[in-house]
Amino acid sequence: MAANYDVLIVGGGIAGLSLASALAGQCSVALVEAEQTLAYHTSSRSARQLIPSYGPAVVQELTVRTLELMAARDAELPVPVLEPRSFMLVGDEATVKAEASGHMHPITHAEALELCPALNPGSFTAAGLDTGSFACNAPVLLEDHRQRAEANGADIITGAKVHSAQRLGSGWQVGAGLEGFQSAVVVNAAGAWADELAVLSGVEKLGLQPFRRTAAIVDVERPLPPGSPMVCAADDSYYFRREGEQVLISPSETVPSGPEDARPRPGDVEALVTRLNSITSLGIRSVARAWTGLRTEAADGVPVVGFDAEAPGFYWLAGQGGYGFQTSSAIAELAAAEILGSLSGTSPVSRTATALAAARWSIRR
Ligand SMILES: Cc1cc2nc3c(=O)[nH]c(=O)nc-3n(C[C@H](O)[C@H](O)[C@H](O)COP(=O)(O)OP(=O)(O)OC[C@H]3O[C@@H](n4cnc5c(N)ncnc54)[C@H](O)[C@@H]3O)c2cc1C
């Protein structure tokens, strides 16, 4: 017999887990994750930085709200999720100016070098600084969402890949692993597999594209001092930041991929090590570990959040791109309100495709 829930969330990354914790206790919730462990894919592979000046306007707005929600929650946690860590953009005048927005303000060349003396003075001519940026303790955040969801009655089932989903009567019938589920709402929080999940559910896909992005932890001769900003090239060709005595680096590549368990390609990290050793005094000696994750985006780069126009009860929570952590709590807050509204019949459960697209530009708190 199929287990019955108000909401079935597919995907146990930051998107699915933050929604599960926002909904639990207000309706019956199950979350199914294909892998044996939660957050196995992109959500365990991020740079863990929350940057209010990063991304399109709607993303910046969602980030500011997420930071408010996380700061309020931090007051109750033994280990905080947030730690101040500013974000510095370096490059040429025109590129820094084009990228600087919202919380990012211009700083002088000398100020930039004072903040990060490891930078070769000749490697940039202009800089901007976002002092409202934070480091995110992602493992603590993910575990807090899991604990809150389960403490409030949500069922979280791992090793259960959704293989079938169909609309039956007023709800959904879903097969995941060896189990069957019935629910009024299915939430598509399947990350790089979001379009694939839509297709197997009989829902038209949105053309979401996963892009590879690699990062590595490297051993250095001269570690960055505590309090150093994260440094990012304004032309998006690299970033690096302190990771204790080591340094996290990324070539910031944006290479299209299918949904998969992505791995670094030979040369990706090595080329960046050579470059960073020529434009900084870090003295990178070796690569301790490297990984690749998939940042999945809609064509306009804006997260896809809302009920599908043509498939009643099918809720999209996808396309978070490089902003999945920094928008997570605000998106969960918004999604929970919409889903609870639809369960109580107080909000529209279906929109046209055009309205869905428009709504993505008009998310307001
Ligand atoms: C190198 C790198 C650096 C990044 N840095 C940052 C950063 O500093 N700040 C920031 O905010 N974001 C950052 N991001 C982006 C962020 O990590 C993502 O936006 C976020 O993790 C996406 O979360 P998700 O839950 O949507 O996807 P995922 O974590 O991939 O979760 C989706 C889950 O769905 C599951 N699933 C798929 N299909 C099925 C199915 N059929 N049945 C059951 N389960 C299924 C998958 O197994 C997966 O666990 C970075 C990403 C990368 C790669």
PDBQT file of the ligand as one rigid body, heavy atoms in Angstrom, charges set to zero:
ROOT
HETATM    1  C1  LIG A 401      31.937  24.351  -7.291  1.00  0.00    +0.000 C 
HETATM    2  C2  LIG A 401      30.613  24.931  -6.860  1.00  0.00    +0.000 A 
HETATM    3  C3  LIG A 401      30.611  26.039  -6.007  1.00  0.00    +0.000 A 
HETATM    4  C4  LIG A 401      29.398  26.568  -5.557  1.00  0.00    +0.000 A 
HETATM    5  N1  LIG A 401      29.431  27.590  -4.656  1.00  0.00    +0.000 NA
HETATM    6  C5  LIG A 401      28.282  28.099  -4.182  1.00  0.00    +0.000 A 
HETATM    7  C6  LIG A 401      28.318  29.137  -3.195  1.00  0.00    +0.000 A 
HETATM    8  O1  LIG A 401      29.379  29.572  -2.757  1.00  0.00    +0.000 OA
HETATM    9  N2  LIG A 401      27.117  29.631  -2.745  1.00  0.00    +0.000 N 
HETATM   10  C7  LIG A 401      25.912  29.155  -3.194  1.00  0.00    +0.000 A 
HETATM   11  O2  LIG A 401      24.863  29.649  -2.779  1.00  0.00    +0.000 OA
HETATM   12  N3  LIG A 401      25.869  28.149  -4.122  1.00  0.00    +0.000 NA
HETATM   13  C8  LIG A 401      27.011  27.614  -4.614  1.00  0.00    +0.000 A 
HETATM   14  N4  LIG A 401      26.964  26.604  -5.530  1.00  0.00    +0.000 N 
HETATM   15  C9  LIG A 401      25.659  26.165  -6.031  1.00  0.00    +0.000 C 
HETATM   16  C10 LIG A 401      24.929  25.276  -5.020  1.00  0.00    +0.000 C 
HETATM   17  O3  LIG A 401      25.820  24.275  -4.553  1.00  0.00    +0.000 OA
HETATM   18  C11 LIG A 401      23.709  24.660  -5.719  1.00  0.00    +0.000 C 
HETATM   19  O4  LIG A 401      22.888  25.689  -6.224  1.00  0.00    +0.000 OA
HETATM   20  C12 LIG A 401      22.879  23.815  -4.763  1.00  0.00    +0.000 C 
HETATM   21  O5  LIG A 401      23.668  22.872  -4.083  1.00  0.00    +0.000 OA
HETATM   22  C13 LIG A 401      21.782  23.079  -5.534  1.00  0.00    +0.000 C 
HETATM   23  O6  LIG A 401      21.044  22.338  -4.585  1.00  0.00    +0.000 OA
HETATM   24  P1  LIG A 401      19.899  21.340  -5.046  1.00  0.00    +0.000 P 
HETATM   25  O7  LIG A 401      19.294  20.816  -3.796  1.00  0.00    +0.000 OA
HETATM   26  O8  LIG A 401      19.044  22.012  -6.032  1.00  0.00    +0.000 OA
HETATM   27  O9  LIG A 401      20.673  20.192  -5.874  1.00  0.00    +0.000 OA
HETATM   28  P2  LIG A 401      21.426  18.883  -5.372  1.00  0.00    +0.000 P 
HETATM   29  O10 LIG A 401      22.261  19.138  -4.178  1.00  0.00    +0.000 OA
HETATM   30  O11 LIG A 401      22.117  18.309  -6.553  1.00  0.00    +0.000 OA
HETATM   31  O12 LIG A 401      20.242  17.959  -4.919  1.00  0.00    +0.000 OA
HETATM   32  C14 LIG A 401      19.362  17.341  -5.842  1.00  0.00    +0.000 C 
HETATM   33  C15 LIG A 401      19.143  15.925  -5.359  1.00  0.00    +0.000 C 
HETATM   34  O13 LIG A 401      18.094  15.317  -6.095  1.00  0.00    +0.000 OA
HETATM   35  C16 LIG A 401      18.373  13.941  -6.135  1.00  0.00    +0.000 C 
HETATM   36  N5  LIG A 401      17.582  13.327  -7.204  1.00  0.00    +0.000 N 
HETATM   37  C17 LIG A 401      17.691  13.562  -8.530  1.00  0.00    +0.000 A 
HETATM   38  N6  LIG A 401      16.803  12.796  -9.214  1.00  0.00    +0.000 NA
HETATM   39  C18 LIG A 401      16.134  12.083  -8.278  1.00  0.00    +0.000 A 
HETATM   40  C19 LIG A 401      15.104  11.091  -8.361  1.00  0.00    +0.000 A 
HETATM   41  N7  LIG A 401      14.585  10.713  -9.547  1.00  0.00    +0.000 N 
HETATM   42  N8  LIG A 401      14.649  10.533  -7.209  1.00  0.00    +0.000 NA
HETATM   43  C20 LIG A 401      15.153  10.923  -5.996  1.00  0.00    +0.000 A 
HETATM   44  N9  LIG A 401      16.143  11.833  -5.887  1.00  0.00    +0.000 NA
HETATM   45  C21 LIG A 401      16.620  12.416  -7.006  1.00  0.00    +0.000 A 
HETATM   46  C22 LIG A 401      19.870  13.888  -6.402  1.00  0.00    +0.000 C 
HETATM   47  O14 LIG A 401      20.411  12.640  -6.029  1.00  0.00    +0.000 OA
HETATM   48  C23 LIG A 401      20.368  15.037  -5.541  1.00  0.00    +0.000 C 
HETATM   49  O15 LIG A 401      20.829  14.608  -4.263  1.00  0.00    +0.000 OA
HETATM   50  C24 LIG A 401      28.160  26.021  -5.999  1.00  0.00    +0.000 A 
HETATM   51  C25 LIG A 401      28.167  24.922  -6.858  1.00  0.00    +0.000 A 
HETATM   52  C26 LIG A 401      29.374  24.367  -7.273  1.00  0.00    +0.000 A 
HETATM   53  C27 LIG A 401      29.349  23.164  -8.174  1.00  0.00    +0.000 C 
ENDROOT
TORSDOF 0
